[in-house]
């Protein structure tokens, strides 16, 4: 099963739960880490979310705020932070051979 099929299945399950009147609980990254204390990825995501403001402005957090983090010199988690730019989001550079 590929990622698109999994997403479609998850959306169908969510719709089914909503139709049955079950409230969907949305957790912030810190709460996700608390509920799964052995997950290093969730701990890192929670730390980055907290450092980036953790929704303190009332708007929530943005992936861009974490992706564009400028604490490279001072943060030991900078290299493993979530939402890093991928080769798809980096500008294409032309190579000219002489």
C-alpha positions as CSV (number, residue, x, y, z in Angstrom):
1,X,0.0,0.0,0.0
2,X,1.5,3.3,-1.0
3,X,1.3,6.6,0.8
4,X,-1.7,7.9,-1.2
5,X,-3.7,4.8,-0.4
6,X,-2.8,5.1,3.3
7,X,-3.9,8.7,3.2
8,X,-7.2,7.8,1.6
9,X,-7.8,5.1,4.1
10,X,-7.0,7.4,7.0
11,X,-9.4,10.1,5.6
12,X,-12.2,7.6,5.2
13,X,-11.7,6.4,8.8
14,X,-11.7,10.0,10.1
15,X,-14.9,10.7,8.1
16,X,-16.5,7.6,9.5
17,X,-15.6,8.7,13.1
18,X,-16.9,12.2,12.5
19,X,-20.2,10.8,11.1
20,X,-20.5,8.6,14.2
21,X,-20.2,11.8,16.4
22,X,-16.7,11.0,17.7
23,X,-14.7,14.2,18.4
24,X,-11.3,14.2,16.7
25,X,-8.5,15.2,19.1
26,X,-5.7,17.3,17.6
27,X,-2.5,17.2,19.6
28,X,0.4,19.6,19.5
29,X,3.9,18.2,19.1
30,X,4.7,18.4,22.9
31,X,1.6,16.4,23.8
32,X,2.4,13.8,21.1
33,X,5.8,13.4,22.7
34,X,4.3,13.1,26.2
35,X,2.0,10.3,25.0
36,X,4.9,8.5,23.3
37,X,7.9,9.1,25.5
38,X,10.2,6.6,23.7
39,X,10.0,8.4,20.4
40,X,13.1,10.4,19.6
41,X,11.5,12.0,16.6
42,X,8.5,13.2,18.5
43,X,10.8,14.6,21.2
44,X,12.7,16.5,18.6
45,X,9.6,17.8,17.0
46,X,8.2,18.9,20.3
47,X,11.5,20.7,21.2
48,X,11.5,22.6,17.9
49,X,7.9,23.5,18.2
50,X,8.4,24.8,21.7
51,X,11.5,26.8,20.7
52,X,9.7,28.3,17.7
53,X,7.0,29.7,19.9
54,X,4.8,26.7,20.4
55,X,1.6,28.5,19.4
56,X,2.2,31.4,21.9
57,X,1.0,33.9,19.3
58,X,-2.4,32.2,19.2
59,X,-2.0,31.3,15.5
60,X,-0.2,28.0,16.1
61,X,3.1,27.1,14.6
62,X,4.2,27.0,11.1
63,X,6.4,24.5,9.4
64,X,8.2,27.4,7.7
65,X,9.2,28.8,11.1
66,X,10.9,25.6,12.1
67,X,12.3,24.9,8.6
68,X,13.9,28.4,8.5
69,X,15.3,28.2,12.0
70,X,18.4,30.3,12.4
71,X,19.9,28.7,15.6
72,X,22.4,26.6,13.6
73,X,25.3,27.6,15.8
74,X,23.6,27.2,19.2
75,X,21.1,24.3,18.8
76,X,22.3,20.7,18.9
77,X,19.0,19.6,17.2
78,X,19.4,21.9,14.2
79,X,20.6,19.2,11.9
80,X,17.7,16.9,12.7
81,X,14.9,19.5,12.9
82,X,11.7,18.6,11.1
83,X,10.4,20.3,7.9
84,X,13.9,20.8,6.4
85,X,14.1,21.9,2.8
86,X,14.3,19.0,0.4
87,X,15.8,18.8,-3.0
88,X,12.3,19.5,-4.4
89,X,12.1,22.9,-2.6
90,X,15.7,24.0,-3.3
91,X,16.2,26.3,-6.3
92,X,17.7,24.6,-9.3
93,X,21.2,25.6,-10.2
94,X,22.5,25.3,-13.8
95,X,26.0,23.8,-14.2
96,X,28.1,25.2,-16.9
97,X,31.0,23.1,-18.0
98,X,34.1,24.8,-19.6
